[in-house]
Amino acid sequence: MNMKRYKIPVVFEFAGEFSIEAPSLETARHCVQHHCGLTIGTVHSTLPADQVDWSFSCHPTKKVGKGCRCEESVTDHE
């Protein structure tokens, strides 16, 4: 069987919130912007543990794009 290769764009979105102790909303937003992040499998922050808490689902929202056929053919299974 002559297989063809396709590229399908996918976006995984994680949504949640950080609960930050700060003197103002502006400072809390700055802390999240500069000190908090997410990688696959790990939520992290450089803020002290008693200053920040988070709530994120481990399962992202998946958005699958339309996709397109690639030029090269696949001759065997990869």
N, C-alpha and C positions, 0 to 999 in steps of 0.2 A: 504494500500500500504506500503510495507517495504522500507523505505527510507534509504539511505546510506549517510555517511558523507564524504566529500572531502575537502582537503586543497589545495587551489590555491594560490601560491605566487604572490604578486603584489608589484611593485615598483612604487611610484609616484615621479617624478622628477620635481622640479621647477627650471627653468633657468632664469637668469636675470643678472643684473649688479649693482654694487655699484659705484657711482661717488664720489671719495674721494679727498678732498683738502689736499695735503701733500707735503713736500719738495722733495720727491723722489718716484720713483716707488716702491722701496723696502719698504719704510715706508708706502705707501698706501696699499701694499699687506699685511703688518704686521697688519695694522689697521683692514682690512677686516677679516683676519684670527682670530684675538683676540677680536674684538669688534662688529662684525656684525653676524646676524643669522636669521633664519626663522623658525617659528612654524606654524602649520596649522592655518590660519586666521590672522597671525600677522607677519609683517616684523619688526625687531627691531635692534637697534644699541645703544651702550653706548657712542657713539661719539656725540658731540654737533650738534644740528639740522642744523646749518649753515655750518657745515663741511662735511656733508654727505647727499646724495640723493640716491634713488634707483628706479629701474624699474623692476618689477617682475609681471608676469601674475598671476592672481588668479586661473588659471586652469592649473594643472600639466599635464605632459605627463604621460600616464599610460602604464606600461608594465606588461602584464599578463603572468605568467609562465605556465609551462606544468601541474603541479598539480599531486596529487596522492590520492588514496582512503585511508581513515583512517580505522583503525581496528574496532572501535565500530560502532554499528548500531544506527540509530535514530528511536525511536518508535513513537514519536509525533512531531508536528511542534514546533520549538522554535521561 
